[in-house]
Amino acid sequence: MRLRGLREDMEMTPQEVADRCGVSVADLERYESGECDIPMNFLCNAASVLGVEPLELFAGDAPNMSSYWLVRKGKGPVIERQKAYKYQALAMGFKHAKASPFIVTVDPKMEDEMHLNSHDGQEFNLVLKGSLFLSIAGKEIVLNPGDSVYFDATQPHGMRALNGEPARFLAIII
């Protein structure tokens, strides 16, 4: 509802927002209606397009910190966009953050099909726990604790946890 409300307040058409966010109008309408989970990267893109901080889309609050934003271990706001992914936001309260850092936990999926997405900018992932299968533009990579990857996020990419155990990683979207 916040997504549709902000779009309407900005007097933007669904086509304008969809084009600027790189999604179809049909996908945007599904996101606005709540028919499906909204990918985190889309929410970050949409916040930028609509001229608000991501926190305003996630929680309806505006960030107000400009010197620093402290997140104690395990205490950052948690956003669950899909059953398999849990995002702990690490900079949600900082005004005009230049990057969006998250601790992401990926639960193991039983299905073989991986959802691919793409978004503007770049992304950095550092595996903290477990093993992560990552596909970037058709290249398949396995990351273990301590391994990292930096990539062009406009390339189709997706991930899943391996070995039947959750994987946890630091993701920074720039």
C-alpha positions as CSV (number, residue, x, y, z in Angstrom):
1,M,0.0,0.0,0.0
2,R,2.9,2.4,0.8
3,L,4.3,1.8,-2.7
4,R,1.1,2.6,-4.5
5,G,0.5,5.6,-2.1
6,L,3.9,7.1,-2.7
7,R,3.7,6.6,-6.5
8,E,0.3,8.3,-6.5
9,D,1.6,11.1,-4.3
10,M,4.4,11.7,-6.7
11,E,1.8,11.7,-9.5
12,M,3.7,9.0,-11.4
13,T,2.0,6.5,-13.6
14,P,2.6,2.7,-13.1
15,Q,4.3,2.8,-16.5
16,E,6.7,5.5,-15.4
17,V,7.7,3.7,-12.2
18,A,7.9,0.3,-13.9
19,D,10.2,1.7,-16.6
20,R,12.5,3.5,-14.2
21,C,12.7,0.4,-11.9
22,G,13.2,-2.0,-14.8
23,V,10.1,-4.1,-14.2
24,S,7.0,-4.7,-16.2
25,V,3.8,-2.8,-15.3
26,A,2.2,-6.2,-14.5
27,D,4.9,-6.9,-11.9
28,L,4.6,-3.4,-10.4
29,E,0.8,-3.9,-10.1
30,R,1.3,-7.3,-8.4
31,Y,3.8,-5.6,-5.9
32,E,1.4,-2.8,-5.3
33,S,-1.6,-5.1,-4.7
34,G,0.4,-7.4,-2.4
35,E,-0.2,-10.4,-4.6
36,C,3.4,-11.5,-4.4
37,D,6.5,-10.8,-2.4
38,I,8.5,-7.8,-3.5
39,P,12.2,-8.4,-4.1
40,M,14.4,-6.3,-1.9
41,N,16.4,-4.9,-4.8
42,F,13.1,-3.6,-6.3
43,L,12.2,-1.9,-3.1
44,C,15.6,-0.1,-3.0
45,N,15.2,0.9,-6.6
46,A,11.7,2.1,-6.1
47,A,12.6,4.1,-3.1
48,S,15.2,5.9,-5.2
49,V,12.8,6.5,-8.0
50,L,10.1,7.8,-5.6
51,G,12.6,10.1,-3.8
52,V,12.4,8.5,-0.4
53,E,14.6,6.4,1.8
54,P,14.1,2.6,1.7
55,L,12.9,2.6,5.3
56,E,9.9,4.7,4.3
57,L,8.8,1.9,2.0
58,F,9.7,-0.9,4.4
59,A,8.3,0.5,7.6
60,G,6.6,3.8,6.9
61,D,9.2,5.7,8.9
62,A,11.8,8.2,7.6
63,P,15.4,7.7,8.8
64,N,16.7,10.6,10.8
65,M,20.3,9.9,11.8
66,S,23.0,11.7,9.9
67,S,26.2,11.2,12.0
68,Y,26.0,7.5,12.5
69,W,23.6,4.6,12.8
70,L,24.5,1.8,15.3
71,V,23.2,-1.7,15.0
72,R,24.1,-4.1,17.8
73,K,24.5,-7.8,16.9
74,G,21.2,-9.3,16.0
75,K,19.3,-6.1,16.7
76,G,18.8,-4.5,13.2
77,P,15.3,-4.4,11.7
78,V,14.5,-7.6,10.0
79,I,12.7,-7.7,6.7
80,E,11.3,-11.0,5.4
81,R,10.4,-10.5,1.8
82,Q,10.2,-14.2,0.9
83,K,10.1,-17.3,3.0
84,A,13.6,-18.3,2.0
85,Y,15.2,-14.9,2.6
86,K,15.5,-12.8,5.7
87,Y,17.2,-9.4,5.5
88,Q,18.6,-7.7,8.6
89,A,18.9,-4.0,7.7
90,L,22.2,-2.3,8.8
91,A,21.7,1.3,7.6
92,M,18.0,1.8,7.6
93,G,18.0,4.7,10.1
94,F,20.8,6.7,8.4
95,K,19.6,9.6,6.2
96,H,20.8,9.5,2.6
97,A,22.9,6.3,2.9
98,K,25.0,5.8,-0.2
99,A,24.8,2.0,0.2
100,S,22.3,-0.6,1.5
101,P,24.0,-3.1,3.7
102,F,22.2,-6.2,5.0
103,I,22.9,-9.4,6.8
104,V,21.0,-11.9,4.6
105,T,20.0,-15.4,5.8
106,V,19.0,-17.8,3.1
107,D,17.2,-20.9,4.2
108,P,17.9,-24.1,2.2
109,K,15.3,-24.6,-0.5
110,M,14.2,-28.0,-1.6
111,E,13.4,-26.8,-5.1
112,D,16.1,-26.8,-7.9
113,E,14.8,-23.7,-9.7
114,M,16.5,-20.5,-8.5
115,H,14.8,-17.1,-8.9
116,L,17.1,-14.7,-10.8
117,N,16.8,-10.9,-10.5
118,S,18.7,-7.9,-11.5
119,H,18.8,-4.3,-10.4
120,D,20.8,-1.1,-11.0
121,G,24.2,-0.7,-9.4
122,Q,26.7,-3.1,-8.0
123,E,26.6,-5.7,-5.2
124,F,29.1,-7.1,-2.7
125,N,28.5,-10.4,-0.8
126,L,30.7,-11.8,1.9
127,V,29.7,-15.3,3.2
128,L,29.7,-15.4,7.0
129,K,28.2,-18.9,7.6
130,G,27.2,-21.9,5.5
131,S,27.8,-22.4,1.8
132,L,26.1,-20.4,-0.9
133,F,25.5,-21.3,-4.5
134,L,25.5,-18.1,-6.6
135,S,24.7,-17.7,-10.3
136,I,25.7,-14.4,-12.0
137,A,25.0,-14.0,-15.7
138,G,25.1,-17.8,-16.1
139,K,28.4,-18.3,-14.2
140,E,28.0,-20.6,-11.3
141,I,30.0,-20.0,-8.1
142,V,30.1,-21.7,-4.7
143,L,31.0,-19.4,-1.8
144,N,32.1,-20.6,1.6
145,P,32.7,-18.7,4.8
146,G,35.2,-15.9,4.2
147,D,34.6,-15.9,0.4
148,S,33.3,-12.8,-1.2
149,V,32.1,-11.6,-4.6
150,Y,31.6,-8.1,-6.1
151,F,29.5,-7.9,-9.2
152,D,27.5,-5.9,-11.7
153,A,24.0,-6.2,-10.3
154,T,22.4,-5.5,-13.7
155,Q,23.4,-9.0,-14.6
156,P,20.8,-11.7,-13.8
157,H,21.8,-13.2,-10.4
158,G,20.3,-15.5,-7.8
159,M,21.4,-17.7,-4.9
160,R,20.5,-20.6,-2.7
161,A,21.9,-22.2,0.4
162,L,23.7,-25.5,0.0
163,N,24.1,-28.7,2.1
164,G,20.6,-28.4,3.7
165,E,21.8,-25.7,6.0
166,P,21.1,-21.9,6.1
167,A,23.7,-19.6,4.7
168,R,24.3,-16.1,6.1
169,F,26.1,-13.3,4.3
170,L,26.8,-9.6,4.3
171,A,25.3,-8.0,1.2
172,I,26.0,-4.4,0.3
173,I,24.0,-3.0,-2.6
174,I,25.5,0.1,-4.1
